[in-house]
């Protein structure tokens, strides 16, 4: 990409700017012409404000729309739509699984800057992204430590010798054509079957491990005491709080009559047979029940506990 002149030291008005060392300029716009609230303001109003900015961009400037995506399977992708008055380029790429959406957004900005080599413009480059956090992250350039962020800043510094660089936030899902195209490309990239080659960061590895551990935790251990569909299953039974607590205590073995003496468990004598300690196993055997009955027929189990005056023990 060639520029027909080098920019002077003057900066455009009404722009938030940072120096990337020396006289290299970059402008970070984290809002629209007026302050807006993405959650409260109407989409049509947000769209109007965004279009005012886009329509004020010089015709011969390069506009780069970027977006990141992550699907329900934790596959991620980036989409880049680069456009001038007579050229356009669409890029989609698959990112590492479990990659954060924030990092996917940064990757798309990095890829967008790489795509500029095949374009020509006068002296302005506009990166248009719906990730406000990405712009805020890059604006605090002296705190950036991640590789992708450093790559972006180095490229911006090189480009800023010849071009005014703008990173502009635009709202998502308000029918901005360029943003919609980048969003579709990012989703296609996330659904791409090809295996990503870029390694995961520490935080992404941590996210993957936490998800795997959570999935394993929701699978009950293979043990006769765990017959419910998931841990805490008794709490989902439509009984009152006391009955839920009674079943939960009985399943865990920590009933009221349990005491410890000399590192041994002791239980009160069973009031039904008055022959043995009222351990959970003995209570079931004495009532002619099985552990499966606790889950498959909890109402019958509770009724038998009450009839034989066992509730105070449990």
C-alpha positions as CSV (number, residue, x, y, z in Angstrom):
1,X,0.0,0.0,0.0
2,X,1.5,3.3,-1.1
3,X,0.7,6.8,0.2
4,X,1.1,9.9,-1.9
5,X,2.5,12.0,0.9
6,X,3.8,11.8,4.5
7,X,1.4,13.4,7.1
8,X,2.4,16.5,8.9
9,X,2.5,17.0,12.7
10,X,-1.0,18.4,12.8
11,X,-3.7,16.1,14.1
12,X,-7.4,15.9,13.2
13,X,-9.7,17.7,15.5
14,X,-12.0,16.0,18.1
15,X,-10.0,12.8,18.2
16,X,-8.7,10.8,21.1
17,X,-5.0,10.2,20.2
18,X,-1.9,8.5,21.6
19,X,1.7,8.8,20.5
20,X,3.3,5.4,19.8
21,X,6.8,6.8,20.3
22,X,8.2,9.9,18.6
23,X,5.7,11.6,16.3
24,X,3.8,8.5,15.3
25,X,0.1,9.2,15.8
26,X,-2.9,6.9,16.3
27,X,-6.4,7.8,17.1
28,X,-8.6,5.7,19.4
29,X,-12.3,6.4,19.3
30,X,-14.2,4.4,22.0
31,X,-17.5,6.2,21.5
32,X,-19.8,7.7,18.9
33,X,-20.3,11.5,18.4
34,X,-22.4,11.5,21.6
35,X,-22.2,9.2,24.6
36,X,-24.4,6.2,24.2
37,X,-25.5,3.2,26.2
38,X,-25.5,0.0,24.1
39,X,-27.9,-1.7,26.5
40,X,-30.4,1.2,26.8
41,X,-30.4,3.1,23.5
42,X,-32.5,2.0,20.6
43,X,-30.7,0.2,17.8
44,X,-32.0,2.6,15.1
45,X,-30.5,5.5,17.1
46,X,-27.1,3.7,17.4
47,X,-27.2,2.9,13.7
48,X,-27.8,6.5,12.8
49,X,-24.9,7.7,14.9
50,X,-22.5,5.0,13.5
51,X,-23.5,5.8,9.9
52,X,-22.7,9.5,10.5
53,X,-19.2,8.6,11.4
54,X,-18.8,6.1,8.5
55,X,-20.2,8.5,6.0
56,X,-17.7,11.2,7.1
57,X,-14.7,9.0,6.4
58,X,-13.0,10.2,3.2
59,X,-14.0,8.2,0.1
60,X,-10.4,7.2,-0.7
61,X,-9.7,6.0,2.8
62,X,-9.4,2.3,3.6
63,X,-12.1,1.0,5.9
64,X,-11.4,-2.3,7.8
65,X,-14.3,-3.9,9.6
66,X,-13.3,-6.6,12.1
67,X,-15.1,-9.0,14.3
68,X,-14.5,-12.1,16.5
69,X,-16.8,-15.1,17.2
70,X,-17.1,-18.1,19.5
71,X,-19.7,-20.8,19.1
72,X,-21.3,-23.2,21.6
73,X,-18.6,-25.8,20.9
74,X,-15.9,-23.2,22.0
75,X,-14.6,-23.0,18.4
76,X,-13.5,-19.4,17.6
77,X,-12.9,-17.4,14.5
78,X,-12.1,-13.9,13.2
79,X,-13.6,-12.1,10.3
80,X,-12.1,-9.1,8.3
81,X,-13.8,-7.1,5.6
82,X,-11.5,-4.5,4.0
83,X,-13.1,-1.9,1.6
84,X,-12.2,1.1,-0.4
85,X,-14.2,3.0,-3.1
86,X,-13.1,0.4,-5.7
87,X,-11.7,-2.6,-3.9
88,X,-12.8,-5.1,-1.2
89,X,-11.3,-8.1,0.5
90,X,-13.0,-10.7,2.8
91,X,-11.0,-12.8,5.2
92,X,-12.1,-15.5,7.6
93,X,-9.8,-17.5,9.8
94,X,-10.1,-20.2,12.4
95,X,-8.6,-19.4,15.8
96,X,-7.6,-21.9,18.6
97,X,-10.5,-23.6,20.4
98,X,-11.3,-21.9,23.7
99,X,-9.7,-18.7,22.5
100,X,-11.5,-15.8,24.2
101,X,-13.7,-13.5,22.1
102,X,-11.5,-10.6,23.2
103,X,-8.4,-12.3,21.7
104,X,-10.3,-13.2,18.5
105,X,-11.2,-9.5,18.2
106,X,-7.5,-8.5,18.5
107,X,-6.5,-11.2,16.0
108,X,-9.0,-9.8,13.5
109,X,-7.5,-6.3,13.9
110,X,-4.0,-7.7,13.4
111,X,-5.1,-9.6,10.3
112,X,-6.8,-6.5,9.0
113,X,-3.6,-4.5,9.2
114,X,-1.8,-7.2,7.3
115,X,-4.4,-7.1,4.6
116,X,-3.6,-3.4,3.8
117,X,-0.6,-4.2,1.7
118,X,-2.9,-4.9,-1.3
119,X,-4.8,-1.6,-1.0
120,X,-4.0,2.0,-2.0
121,X,-5.3,5.0,-0.2
122,X,-4.6,8.7,0.3
123,X,-3.6,9.1,3.9
124,X,-6.3,7.6,6.2
125,X,-6.9,4.1,7.6
126,X,-10.0,3.3,9.7
127,X,-10.3,0.1,11.7
128,X,-14.0,-0.3,12.6
129,X,-14.7,-2.8,15.3
130,X,-17.6,-3.5,17.7
131,X,-15.1,-4.5,20.4
132,X,-14.8,-1.4,22.6
133,X,-12.5,-3.3,25.0
134,X,-10.0,-4.0,22.2
135,X,-9.7,-0.3,21.5
136,X,-9.4,0.6,25.2
137,X,-6.7,-2.2,25.6
138,X,-4.6,-0.8,22.7
139,X,-5.1,2.8,23.7
140,X,-3.3,2.0,27.0
141,X,-0.3,0.8,24.8
142,X,2.2,1.3,27.6
143,X,0.5,-1.6,29.5
144,X,0.1,-4.0,26.6
145,X,2.1,-7.2,27.1
146,X,0.4,-9.8,25.0
147,X,1.9,-10.8,21.6
148,X,-1.1,-9.9,19.5
149,X,-1.4,-6.5,21.1
150,X,2.3,-5.8,20.6
151,X,2.1,-6.9,16.9
152,X,-0.8,-4.5,16.3
153,X,0.9,-1.5,18.0
154,X,4.1,-2.1,16.0
155,X,2.2,-2.2,12.8
156,X,0.3,0.9,13.7
157,X,3.5,2.7,14.5
158,X,5.0,1.8,11.1
159,X,1.8,2.8,9.2
160,X,1.5,6.0,11.2
161,X,4.6,7.4,9.5
162,X,2.5,7.8,6.3
163,X,-1.1,7.5,7.4
164,X,-3.6,8.8,9.9
165,X,-4.7,5.6,11.7
166,X,-8.1,5.5,13.4
167,X,-9.6,2.7,15.6
168,X,-13.3,3.4,15.8
169,X,-15.8,1.6,17.9
170,X,-19.2,0.9,16.3
171,X,-22.2,-0.9,17.9
172,X,-22.9,-4.4,16.9
173,X,-26.1,-5.9,15.5
174,X,-27.5,-2.5,14.3
175,X,-27.4,-3.5,10.6
176,X,-24.1,-1.8,9.6
177,X,-23.3,-3.5,6.4
178,X,-19.5,-3.8,6.9
179,X,-19.9,-5.0,10.5
180,X,-22.5,-7.6,9.5
181,X,-20.2,-9.0,6.8
182,X,-17.3,-9.2,9.3
183,X,-19.6,-10.9,11.8
184,X,-20.7,-13.5,9.2
185,X,-17.0,-14.1,8.3
186,X,-16.1,-14.6,11.9
187,X,-18.8,-17.2,12.4
188,X,-17.8,-19.0,9.3
189,X,-14.2,-19.0,10.6
190,X,-15.3,-20.5,13.9
191,X,-17.2,-23.2,12.1
192,X,-14.3,-24.0,9.8
193,X,-13.3,-27.7,10.1
194,X,-9.6,-27.0,9.7
195,X,-7.4,-27.3,12.8
196,X,-5.9,-24.1,14.1
197,X,-2.2,-23.9,14.4
198,X,-1.7,-21.0,16.8
199,X,-1.0,-22.0,20.4
200,X,-3.4,-21.2,23.3
201,X,-2.5,-18.6,25.9
202,X,-2.3,-19.5,29.6
203,X,-5.8,-18.0,30.3
204,X,-7.3,-20.0,27.4
205,X,-5.8,-23.2,28.7
206,X,-7.2,-22.4,32.2
207,X,-10.6,-21.8,30.6
208,X,-10.5,-25.2,28.9
209,X,-9.5,-27.0,32.1
210,X,-12.3,-25.3,34.1
211,X,-14.8,-26.3,31.5
212,X,-13.6,-29.9,31.5
213,X,-13.6,-30.1,35.3
214,X,-17.1,-28.7,35.5
215,X,-18.3,-31.3,33.0
216,X,-16.7,-34.1,35.0
217,X,-18.2,-32.7,38.2
218,X,-21.7,-32.9,36.8
219,X,-21.3,-36.6,36.1
220,X,-22.1,-38.5,39.4
221,X,-19.4,-41.0,40.6
222,X,-20.1,-44.7,39.9
223,X,-21.2,-45.6,43.4
224,X,-24.4,-47.0,44.8
225,X,-25.0,-43.9,47.0
226,X,-25.1,-41.7,43.8
227,X,-28.2,-42.8,42.1
228,X,-29.6,-39.4,41.3
229,X,-29.2,-37.8,37.9
230,X,-26.7,-35.2,39.1
231,X,-25.0,-34.0,42.4
232,X,-27.6,-32.3,44.6
233,X,-30.4,-34.2,42.9
234,X,-32.5,-34.4,46.2
235,X,-32.7,-30.6,46.2
236,X,-34.6,-30.6,42.9
237,X,-37.4,-32.9,44.3
238,X,-40.6,-31.0,44.8
239,X,-40.8,-31.5,48.5
240,X,-40.6,-29.1,51.4
241,X,-37.2,-28.1,52.7
242,X,-37.2,-30.5,55.7
243,X,-37.9,-33.6,53.4
244,X,-35.2,-32.5,51.0
245,X,-32.7,-32.2,53.9
246,X,-33.7,-35.6,55.3
247,X,-33.1,-37.4,52.0
248,X,-29.9,-35.6,51.4
249,X,-28.6,-36.4,54.9
250,X,-29.6,-40.0,54.5
251,X,-27.9,-40.4,51.1
252,X,-24.7,-38.9,52.5
253,X,-24.8,-41.1,55.6
254,X,-24.5,-38.0,57.9
255,X,-27.7,-38.5,59.8
256,X,-28.6,-36.9,63.2
257,X,-28.0,-39.9,65.3
258,X,-24.4,-40.3,64.1
259,X,-21.7,-39.6,66.7
260,X,-18.0,-40.3,66.8
261,X,-16.2,-41.9,69.7
262,X,-12.6,-43.1,69.7
263,X,-12.4,-42.6,65.9
264,X,-15.5,-44.9,65.4
265,X,-19.0,-44.1,64.3
266,X,-21.9,-44.8,66.6
267,X,-25.6,-44.7,65.9
268,X,-28.7,-44.9,68.2
269,X,-30.5,-48.2,68.5
270,X,-33.1,-48.8,65.8
271,X,-36.6,-48.0,67.3
272,X,-38.2,-50.6,64.9
273,X,-36.3,-53.7,65.8
274,X,-34.5,-52.5,68.9
275,X,-31.7,-54.9,68.1
276,X,-29.1,-53.0,66.1
277,X,-27.7,-49.6,65.6
278,X,-29.7,-47.5,63.2
279,X,-27.1,-47.1,60.5
280,X,-28.4,-46.0,57.0
281,X,-27.9,-49.5,55.7
282,X,-29.7,-51.1,58.7
283,X,-32.6,-48.7,58.4
284,X,-33.1,-49.7,54.7
285,X,-32.8,-53.4,55.4
286,X,-35.2,-53.1,58.4
287,X,-37.8,-51.4,56.2
288,X,-37.3,-53.7,53.3
289,X,-36.0,-51.0,51.1
290,X,-33.1,-50.6,48.7
291,X,-30.9,-47.6,48.0
292,X,-32.6,-47.4,44.6
293,X,-35.9,-46.7,46.4
294,X,-34.4,-43.5,47.8
295,X,-34.2,-42.0,44.3
296,X,-37.0,-43.9,42.4
297,X,-39.6,-43.6,45.1
298,X,-38.6,-40.9,47.6
299,X,-42.2,-40.3,48.8
300,X,-42.7,-43.9,49.9
301,X,-39.4,-43.8,51.7
302,X,-40.2,-40.7,53.6
303,X,-43.7,-42.1,54.6
304,X,-42.0,-45.3,56.0
305,X,-39.6,-43.1,57.9
306,X,-42.5,-41.3,59.5
307,X,-44.6,-44.4,60.2
308,X,-41.7,-46.1,62.1
309,X,-40.7,-42.9,63.9
310,X,-37.3,-42.6,62.3
311,X,-37.4,-39.0,61.2
312,X,-35.9,-37.7,64.5
313,X,-32.9,-40.1,63.9
314,X,-32.4,-38.9,60.3
